[in-house]
Amino acid sequence: MRYKWLETSLAQTMAWIWLGILVTAIVGYAGFRWWRKWHPLQIPKPELPYAQQLPRRLKEHRGAGKRPKRSKAPR
């Protein structure tokens, strides 16, 4: 059984499709790199040591309890 070659027009169409995909990927990658250069990621604030966090955390929780209920007024 002889090997049947692909038709030239079909082969050219497939080549153009793959070339289009390749060019789109390269342009997309270059665009992403350009955008990332002008919009860098935000650097997170460094976390304070535990000894420096403790006073602030205690102060936050000091007033966070339930408020006392008021008693009803006498009739």
N, C-alpha and C positions, 0 to 999 in steps of 0.2 A: 504494500500500500504506500503510495507516494504521499509526502508531506505537502499539504496545501498551504501556500503562502497567503498572507493577509492582503486584501485589496489595498492599493496605494492610497486611495481617497480616505478609507477608514483609518489607515495607519497615520496619515497626516492629521486627521481630525483628533485622534487620540494623542498624538504628539503635541498639538496645539493646546489641548485641554490640560495636559500635564505641565506644559510650559506656563500656562496661565495660573495654575495652582502654585507652582514654584515662585513665580513673580509676585503673586499676592502674598505668599508667606514671607518673602524677603521684605517687601514693602511694609507689611504689618509689623514685622519684627523691628525694622528700622524706625518706624513711627512710634512704637512702644518705647524703644530706647531713648528717642528724642524727647518724648513726653515725660519719661521718668527722670531725665536729666534736669528738666525745668520744674518738676513737681516731685522733689525727693520725699521719702517717707519721713514722718515726724519721729524724732528721737525721743523715746520715753524718758520721763524724769527718773533720775536714779533713786532707788528706794533707800530711805534713811535706815540707819542701824536701829536695832530694837530699842536701845536705851534712849534714842531721840524720839522714837515713835510713842513710847509709853506715856509720857505726860499728856500729849495731845489726845491719845485714845481714852485716857482716864477722864479728861475734861469733857470729851464728847459724851461719854456714857453717864457722867455724873447727873446731868439734868434730863436724861432720857427715860426715867421711870414714869409710872402712872401718876397722874395728878390725884390728890385726895378729893373724894367726893364731898360736896357741901351738904351740910345737914339741912333737912327741910325746915322751913319756917313754922313756928307753932301757930295753931289756928285759934 
